[in-house]
Amino acid sequence: MNRSEYRKITHDLRDLGEACGKHRVYRLMKAESLCAQRGYGRRPRHGAGQPAAVAPNRLQRQFEPTSPNQA
């Protein structure tokens, strides 16, 4: 068990209004084989690899077609 785990749990319990000491929390967590969650893994980045392909500008900023389905 990491030393700071039971301290974090002790602070969380005190914030919830429970009266307990860090040694008692350590002893109870050790007896039940409990561990605090240490964090989350990193997600892979999407920036690596080849850049995204840019679509050609077919409208040339002319958004008012003369008839339907002609743009």
Phi, psi and omega in degrees: 000134178289145185294327185275349182296310183292334177291319178295319178295321179298316179295321178295319179294321178293324177295330178278354177100007178277137178264109181204156178258163183291329180289324178293318178297318179300313182296317180291320179293322179292322180294326181263002181057045179263145177227149176281154177286129188266357179136184183244153176286161180278142175274148180293146180276147180260003183282340183281158178100201182277147179290157180291146179282137180268130180289144179292149181272091185277334182276339183053038178061029174253093187267008180244089181289157181284329179212165181298146178057036179244353182277000000 
